[in-house]
Amino acid sequence: MIGLSHLTPALRTVLLAVSLLCVGDMWAQEAAVEVTVNSTSVRQGDMLRLTLTFVNCKVKKIDPPQVVGLDWRMGPSTSSNTQWINGVTSSEQRYTYGYSVTGKGDIQIPALSWNTNRGVLRSNPVQITVDSRGKTSGNAPAAGQKSKAVQRDLVTAIEPSKRTVYLGEPLVLTYKIYNRYTNLDVRNYDIPELEGFWKETVQGPEARWEPQLINGKRYNVATVRQIVAFPQQTGTFTLQDFDLQGYLRINFFEGRDVQATCDPVTVEVLPLPEAAPANSLGTFANLRVDQTISADSVSTNEAITVEVTFKGNGNLKFVREPQLAWPSEFEVFDAEVEDNIAITARGESGSRTFKFVAIPRAPGDYKLPSFEAVTFDPLTGTHVTRRAPALSLHVRKDGGTGTTGSPGMTFTHQQDVQVLNQDVRHILTTPSHFYPRARPAWATWAFGLAFAVSPLAFAGAAATRRRKQQEAHDRKGTRRKRALRDLQAQLKKTSPMTIEALGEAMEQYLMAKLGWERSQLTRDAVREHLASQDHTLAKAWDEFWVACEMQRYGASSGDLDALQSRLLELADITESNWNA
């Protein structure tokens, strides 16, 4: 081993800085003490392996943990692991002990305190079940009981936020994968359909494995989907068929397919305790309703905005436009809907606002009555009525000089219109530009012109349709005929022109004229084919191709405008002198 005295001062300084950096990274990582066992379901007389893992810390003194119901027999066997990834250092030290199971019933490994170089740390508790029948159970209980459902090495689970909900009450469903394998490749998983539910997907980060200790076992857990579901029917629903297909790589050369499915989960949807009123908006928690107006004093014919806002937790997208009691002197337009709704792992919350634009047509003092919203609150199990405050508005007479109305323009009061005993007013009594009823329609010049032009229009349409059918049957011929026109259009729309675009236009034109595909088009093939038709034309195209390649690869710096003009010139010569 070479001592530091043999190194130069500069190299010693670098090594010291690197060492301090590594130590700083290691200390920056979170320290923890984890207790894991090889099995949480055992029988009397079994040997149990208990492992203490010190993560990013070192223990000063260690003795075998004393646990009631477990008799220490051997150990510890030790192992350590240090990793340095992307400049971050992490370390683990493991101490494994062997115990004989002597207790009955449930054995509890309590949270233990350990003196480490990072201070006093407490480990996690672990519960062990001893089978008194002398047989170890290997089946996993129902999903949803997290500490028991993941006794298998690979399992999927549907975890509902509640097991009993009211009709319309939001339910958060979390789809998770629990995995103890280290080389698992998830190929596919199926999220089942939810019949009887309206669902919204929570937009979250991409699924990734996160380590988690569950009853003394370390799992990699991935949350692949979260859904906020609103039940639309009552009854008991069974959630299942969350299936997974994966590939477990055993070594570099071999592996095997693995599958997993979740245990069924039942959710009970209860009907509302009492019948909902006719104007009920549905099931919402803490729903509030508010009503505001843009101004409390305006002139006639001046627009105002009335906003009705619903805010709370629930399916706000189901809230429909409220029916407000407007004065008859108001002209009201359709409401504009503005949503500010967030869908998170806690459910759906936010607000929905309806914006009404109204124009008062007559002066006076008006009052918009308070608006009532009836909802069912699942927290209290009762129907709740929320009221928005009433609104007052003073409308002054415009006098014909308002900003929104035209000078001299007046509007009829709607109440005056209601007392009229005639439904139709202001009927014209003088002849208009319309023709008298006694004059026949065929006597007009427009009718005669339409009658004469109709056969010509029909013949033109038939000819156009026949030409398109012929072009559809002869695609190569149509492409060849349109080659020059397509070339001119392609060069015209390309701006700015580049040598790559010019070369592409040349190739497209030649493929159209020759009826070739891209794989057939080479410089030699084009030269040989054209030489059999016209040696001069073949030489001209070959020289142009060479000029494009020389400029494309930097061997020359010609004028792109000149090359473009030359390409069009060659295309015109080809169309005139050579029939491909």
Secondary structure as the mmCIF struct_conf table of DSSP 4:
data_model
#
loop_
_struct_conf.conf_type_id
_struct_conf.id
_struct_conf.beg_label_comp_id
_struct_conf.beg_label_asym_id
_struct_conf.beg_label_seq_id
_struct_conf.end_label_comp_id
_struct_conf.end_label_asym_id
_struct_conf.end_label_seq_id
HELX_RH_3T_P HELX_RH_3T_P1 LEU A 4 HIS A 6
BEND BEND1 LEU A 7 LEU A 7
HELX_RH_AL_P HELX_RH_AL_P1 PRO A 9 ALA A 28
BEND BEND2 GLN A 29 GLN A 29
HELX_LH_PP_P HELX_LH_PP_P1 GLU A 30 ALA A 31
STRN STRN1 ALA A 32 VAL A 37
BEND BEND3 ASN A 38 ASN A 38
BEND BEND4 THR A 40 THR A 40
STRN STRN2 SER A 41 ARG A 43
TURN_TY1_P TURN_TY1_P1 GLN A 44 GLY A 45
STRN STRN3 MET A 47 VAL A 55
BEND BEND5 ASN A 56 ASN A 56
STRN STRN4 VAL A 59 VAL A 59
BEND BEND6 LYS A 60 LYS A 60
TURN_TY1_P TURN_TY1_P2 VAL A 68 GLY A 69
STRN STRN5 LEU A 70 ILE A 85
TURN_TY1_P TURN_TY1_P3 ASN A 86 GLY A 87
STRN STRN6 VAL A 88 VAL A 101
BEND BEND7 GLY A 105 GLY A 105
STRN STRN7 ASP A 106 ILE A 109
STRN STRN8 SER A 113 THR A 116
TURN_TY1_P TURN_TY1_P4 ASN A 117 ARG A 118
STRN STRN9 GLY A 119 ARG A 122
HELX_LH_PP_P HELX_LH_PP_P2 SER A 123 PRO A 125
STRN STRN10 VAL A 126 ASP A 131
TURN_TY1_P TURN_TY1_P5 SER A 132 ARG A 133
BEND BEND8 GLY A 134 GLY A 134
TURN_TY1_P TURN_TY1_P6 ALA A 143 GLY A 144
HELX_RH_AL_P HELX_RH_AL_P2 LYS A 146 ALA A 149
TURN_TY1_P TURN_TY1_P7 VAL A 150 VAL A 150
BEND BEND9 ARG A 152 ASP A 153
STRN STRN11 LEU A 154 PRO A 160
BEND BEND10 SER A 161 SER A 161
BEND BEND11 ARG A 163 ARG A 163
STRN STRN12 THR A 164 TYR A 166
TURN_TY1_P TURN_TY1_P8 LEU A 167 GLY A 168
STRN STRN13 LEU A 171 ASN A 179
BEND BEND12 THR A 182 ASN A 183
STRN STRN14 LEU A 184 ASP A 190
HELX_LH_PP_P HELX_LH_PP_P3 ILE A 191 GLU A 193
TURN_TY1_P TURN_TY1_P9 GLU A 195 GLY A 196
STRN STRN15 PHE A 197 THR A 201
HELX_LH_PP_P HELX_LH_PP_P4 PRO A 205 ALA A 207
STRN STRN16 GLU A 210 ILE A 214
TURN_TY1_P TURN_TY1_P10 ASN A 215 GLY A 216
STRN STRN17 LYS A 217 PRO A 231
BEND BEND13 GLN A 233 GLN A 233
STRN STRN18 GLY A 235 LEU A 239
STRN STRN19 ASP A 243 ARG A 249
BEND BEND14 ASN A 251 PHE A 253
STRN STRN20 GLY A 255 THR A 261
HELX_LH_PP_P HELX_LH_PP_P5 CYS A 262 PRO A 264
STRN STRN21 VAL A 265 LEU A 270
HELX_LH_PP_P HELX_LH_PP_P6 PRO A 271 LEU A 272
BEND BEND15 PRO A 273 GLU A 274
HELX_LH_PP_P HELX_LH_PP_P7 ALA A 275 PRO A 277
TURN_TY1_P TURN_TY1_P11 ALA A 278 ASN A 279
STRN STRN22 SER A 280 ILE A 293
BEND BEND16 SER A 294 SER A 294
BEND BEND17 ASP A 296 ASP A 296
STRN STRN23 SER A 297 SER A 299
TURN_TY1_P TURN_TY1_P12 THR A 300 ASN A 301
STRN STRN24 ILE A 304 GLY A 314
HELX_RH_3T_P HELX_RH_3T_P2 LEU A 316 PHE A 318
HELX_LH_PP_P HELX_LH_PP_P8 VAL A 319 PRO A 322
TURN_TY1_P TURN_TY1_P13 SER A 328 GLU A 329
STRN STRN25 PHE A 330 VAL A 332
HELX_LH_PP_P HELX_LH_PP_P9 PHE A 333 ALA A 335
STRN STRN26 GLU A 336 THR A 344
TURN_TY1_P TURN_TY1_P14 ALA A 345 ARG A 346
STRN STRN27 GLY A 347 PRO A 360
BEND BEND18 ALA A 362 ALA A 362
STRN STRN28 GLY A 364 LEU A 368
HELX_LH_PP_P HELX_LH_PP_P10 PRO A 369 SER A 370
STRN STRN29 PHE A 371 ASP A 377
TURN_TY1_P TURN_TY1_P15 PRO A 378 GLY A 381
STRN STRN30 THR A 382 ALA A 388
HELX_LH_PP_P HELX_LH_PP_P11 PRO A 389 ALA A 390
STRN STRN31 LEU A 391 ARG A 396
TURN_TY1_P TURN_TY1_P16 GLY A 399 GLY A 400
BEND BEND19 THR A 403 GLY A 405
HELX_LH_PP_P HELX_LH_PP_P12 SER A 406 SER A 406
TURN_TY1_P TURN_TY1_P17 PRO A 407 GLY A 408
HELX_RH_AL_P HELX_RH_AL_P3 GLN A 414 GLN A 418
TURN_TY1_P TURN_TY1_P18 VAL A 419 VAL A 419
BEND BEND20 ASN A 421 ASN A 421
BEND BEND21 ASP A 423 ASP A 423
BEND BEND22 THR A 430 THR A 430
BEND BEND23 HIS A 433 PHE A 434
HELX_LH_PP_P HELX_LH_PP_P13 TYR A 435 PRO A 436
TURN_TY1_P TURN_TY1_P19 ARG A 437 ALA A 438
BEND BEND24 ARG A 439 ARG A 439
HELX_RH_3T_P HELX_RH_3T_P3 ALA A 441 ALA A 443
BEND BEND25 THR A 444 THR A 444
HELX_RH_AL_P HELX_RH_AL_P4 TRP A 445 HIS A 473
HELX_RH_AL_P HELX_RH_AL_P5 ARG A 475 LYS A 481
TURN_TY1_P TURN_TY1_P20 ARG A 482 ARG A 482
HELX_RH_AL_P HELX_RH_AL_P6 ALA A 483 LYS A 493
BEND BEND26 PRO A 496 PRO A 496
HELX_RH_AL_P HELX_RH_AL_P7 ILE A 499 LEU A 514
TURN_TY1_P TURN_TY1_P21 GLY A 515 GLY A 515
HELX_RH_3T_P HELX_RH_3T_P4 ARG A 518 GLN A 520
HELX_RH_AL_P HELX_RH_AL_P8 ARG A 523 ALA A 531
TURN_TY1_P TURN_TY1_P22 SER A 532 GLN A 533
HELX_RH_AL_P HELX_RH_AL_P9 HIS A 535 ARG A 552
TURN_TY1_P TURN_TY1_P23 TYR A 553 GLY A 554
BEND BEND27 ALA A 555 ALA A 555
HELX_RH_AL_P HELX_RH_AL_P10 LEU A 560 ASN A 577
#
